[in-house]
Amino acid sequence: MSAVADSTAVAAVNKADVRPQRDNALLLVVAVFLVILGCWMLAVYRFDVPSYILPKPDAVLWALWSGLAVSPTSPIGYYLPLWGSLKNAAGGFLIGSVLGVSLGSLMAEFRTVEKSVMPYAFALQSLPKVAIAPLIVIWFGFGDGSKIAISALLAFFPMLINSFTGLRSVEPEKIDLMRSLSASRFETYRIVKLPHAAPYIFAGLDMAVVYALLGTIVAEFLGAQQGMGVVITQAQAITDVAGVFAALIILGALGIALHGLVRRAELRVVHWAHRNQK
């Protein structure tokens, strides 16, 4: 009973320690936002920066309100374009993540695969995605296929490198222990290597989810009928800088939300890696 009471007390103390840190982090975020807003207002109201360069905050707020205070099915709102971009980004993220982890695992397990694939992976990553995006649009068309393909391409490389690095960083002693127990290669991978690489994989997921969204927006710039990239392009065509800022704010908020989802999933799945963090 005393051991249970001690563990309960330790958990309560840890929660008490984490709560003030979360409050401090929130206050810091709010403080930075207020500083940015103050500098923004100072630039447009005190130094008279033209609205076609930097719109006024109230104009951006009105553009946000005009796109959000409508029916979710309205063609003039942000909901349908946001759903279209998010759907394609999710598909590309899923494909790129699965391919990245799978190929990274093969490279970590087999030296031949590593030596034959790694140079081409870096060569592909070094290509400017803006330059090859038109080719992908030609190959896959102006529909969802090109958006998913570009977002998968951007999500693939961080997953490949992070999973490969995590799997290769396992201590040799653990591998030797599994060999002494006559464990198969797959059992060693599943029991030792994959849990060890999980923090690395989630770090890759954290980058890949944002890159997938970025790839979708880039593809929508080149040609699409719906999406946040189309919203930005249309606002640029009529010099609606406030509308561009509003769309960018929505995309930034979406990126923060996706990062939070990945971090929450990491805390649940890879809980042992955060046990000693406060």
Buried (B, 14 or more C-beta within 10 A) or exposed (E): EEEEEEEEEEEEEEEEEEEEEEEEEEEEEEEEEEEEEEEBEEBBEEEEBEEEEBBBBEBBBBBBEBBBEBEEEEEEBBBBBBBBBBBBBBBBBBBBBBBBBEBBBBBBBEEEBBEEBBEEBEEBBEEEBEEEBEEBBEEBEBEBBBBBBBBBBBBBBBBBBBBBBBBBEBEEEBBEEBEEEEBEEEEBBEBBBBBBBBBBBBBBBBBBBBBBBBBBBBBBBBBBEBBBBBBBBBBBEEEBBBBBBBBBBBBEEBBEEBBEEBBEEBEEBBEEBEEEEE
